[in-house]
């Protein structure tokens, strides 16, 4: 447990997000972009507590990933945990910093509540069209996931561009390092909310995609991962891209 990688641009801690966040100083990051375990993918608590490899992968999937930790919470546990880490993230963020938190349709209301309970202003929702949702006969195709965004106090724009509310990037299982990893081009697009040359915080590193996007856009990243296996995977990817 503790800092396992630091190249001057990316700093990776292996450990519990809430515990590690408590060790970081106030007002030191310029934005927060993270993809937390959804604790979703089912309706019943038994379904929620099934292994992520069962919930989030089709039967017969060839590529296997280490299990994602922290994904089996019930609704109250998920909310409590979200408020805890978001409250520490609020403290660590500079005034005006924006926060982006990935979620799915089931957890969308809870994430918006947690964001506000932690002290952030809720500013809206961004849509990620992943172009690979499972078809549902007679219903709307579930092609989208969501990004709840807010700010610490009044936000400070760092671009003159009017950013879209819908991003369309195909999910590519062949390239991802984490069972629920997001496309690198999507994270690169989202980096526009962070000050150029600034520091982004990602308390749930997974395979390290947010950190890679920060580095590729000239920013720094402080990131945390609970799973020792995924921390090692992320570290190896940082070393290879150095």
SVG drawing of the C-alpha trace seen along z (x, -y; Angstrom):
<svg xmlns="http://www.w3.org/2000/svg" viewBox="-42 -32 52 51">
<polyline fill="none" stroke="black" stroke-width="0.4" points="0.0,0.0 1.2,-3.5 2.9,-5.3 3.9,-2.7 4.8,-4.9 5.9,-8.5 7.6,-9.8 7.0,-13.5 3.9,-13.5 1.9,-10.5 1.7,-9.6 0.0,-6.3 -1.0,-5.2 -2.1,-1.6 -4.7,-1.7 -8.2,-2.7 -9.3,-6.0 -10.8,-7.6 -7.8,-6.8 -5.2,-8.0 -7.2,-11.2 -7.0,-12.1 -3.2,-12.3 -3.3,-14.8 -3.0,-18.5 -5.8,-21.1 -6.4,-23.0 -3.9,-21.2 -5.7,-19.7 -7.2,-21.5 -9.9,-18.9 -11.3,-15.5 -12.1,-12.9 -12.9,-9.4 -14.7,-6.1 -15.8,-4.6 -17.2,-1.0 -20.9,-1.3 -22.2,1.4 -24.8,1.8 -25.5,4.3 -28.4,5.9 -31.6,5.3 -31.4,7.5 -28.6,7.3 -27.6,10.9 -27.1,9.7 -25.2,6.6 -22.8,8.7 -22.0,11.1 -18.4,10.9 -18.0,8.1 -16.8,10.7 -20.3,12.2 -22.2,8.8 -20.3,6.9 -19.1,9.5 -21.0,11.7 -20.7,15.4 -17.8,16.8 -15.8,13.6 -12.3,14.4 -10.3,11.7 -10.2,12.1 -9.5,9.3 -8.7,9.3 -11.8,8.8 -12.7,5.2 -12.9,4.5 -15.6,2.4 -18.4,3.2 -20.8,5.1 -22.3,2.3 -26.0,1.9 -27.6,-1.5 -27.1,-3.0 -23.5,-1.7 -22.8,-3.1 -24.1,-6.5 -22.2,-6.6 -19.0,-5.6 -19.5,-8.2 -20.1,-11.0 -17.0,-10.1 -14.5,-10.1 -16.2,-13.1 -15.9,-15.1 -12.2,-14.5 -11.9,-15.2 -13.7,-18.5 -11.1,-19.5 -8.2,-18.6 -9.6,-20.5 -8.9,-24.1 -11.7,-26.6 -13.3,-26.5 -12.2,-23.0 -14.6,-20.8 -15.4,-17.2 -16.6,-14.5 -17.8,-11.1 -18.8,-8.3 -22.0,-6.3 -24.7,-4.3 -28.5,-4.9 -29.2,-3.0 -26.8,-5.0 -27.3,-8.4 -29.7,-9.8 -27.5,-8.6 -24.3,-10.1 -25.9,-13.5 -27.0,-13.4 -23.6,-12.4 -21.9,-15.1 -24.0,-17.8 -23.8,-16.2 -20.0,-16.5 -20.2,-20.2 -19.9,-20.4 -22.3,-22.4 -24.1,-20.0 -23.8,-21.5 -25.2,-18.9 -24.8,-15.5 -22.6,-14.5 -23.5,-11.5 -21.0,-8.9 -22.4,-7.0 -20.3,-3.8 -22.0,-2.3 -22.1,1.2 -25.1,1.4 -27.0,4.6 -30.2,4.6 -33.4,5.0 -36.4,6.2 -39.2,3.5 -37.2,1.1 -34.6,-1.6 -31.1,-0.4 -28.8,-1.0 -25.9,-2.5 -25.0,-5.2 -23.3,-5.8 -23.3,-9.1 -20.8,-11.6 -22.1,-13.7 -20.3,-17.0 -20.0,-19.7 -17.6,-22.3 -16.1,-23.4 -17.8,-26.8 -18.0,-28.9 -16.3,-27.1 -13.4,-28.5 -13.4,-27.7 -10.0,-26.8 -11.1,-26.7 -12.9,-29.1 -14.5,-26.1 -18.1,-25.2 -17.8,-21.6 -20.4,-19.0 -22.7,-17.2 -22.5,-14.0 -19.3,-12.2 -19.3,-9.2 -16.4,-6.8 -16.6,-3.1 -15.7,-0.9 -12.9,1.4 -12.4,4.4 -9.2,5.4 -7.5,2.2 -8.7,1.8 -6.7,2.8 -9.6,2.9 -12.9,4.8 -14.8,1.5 -12.1,-0.7 -13.1,-3.7 -11.6,-4.6 -8.5,-6.8 -9.8,-9.2 -12.8,-9.9 -10.6,-10.8 -8.4,-13.0 -11.5,-14.9 -12.7,-15.3 -9.3,-16.8 -10.4,-20.1 -12.0,-20.9 -8.6,-20.8 -6.3,-23.8 -3.5,-23.3 -0.5,-22.1 -2.6,-21.5 -3.1,-18.4 -6.1,-16.0 -7.2,-13.7 -8.5,-10.2 -9.3,-8.3 -10.2,-5.1 -7.3,-4.4 -8.4,-1.0 -6.0,-0.5 -4.7,-4.1 -6.5,-5.6 -7.2,-8.9 -3.5,-9.3 -2.5,-8.4 -4.9,-11.0 -3.5,-13.6 0.0,-12.9 -0.8,-12.9 -2.4,-16.4 0.4,-17.9 -1.2,-17.6 -0.2,-15.8 -2.3,-13.2 -2.6,-11.9 -4.4,-8.6 -5.3,-5.8 -6.2,-2.1 -7.4,0.3 -6.5,3.5 -2.9,4.5 -3.3,6.3 -4.7,3.3 -2.1,1.0 0.5,3.3 -1.2,3.3 -1.4,-0.5 2.2,-0.9 3.4,1.4 1.3,-0.7 2.9,-3.9 6.4,-2.4 5.8,-1.2 4.5,-4.7 7.3,-6.6"/>
</svg>
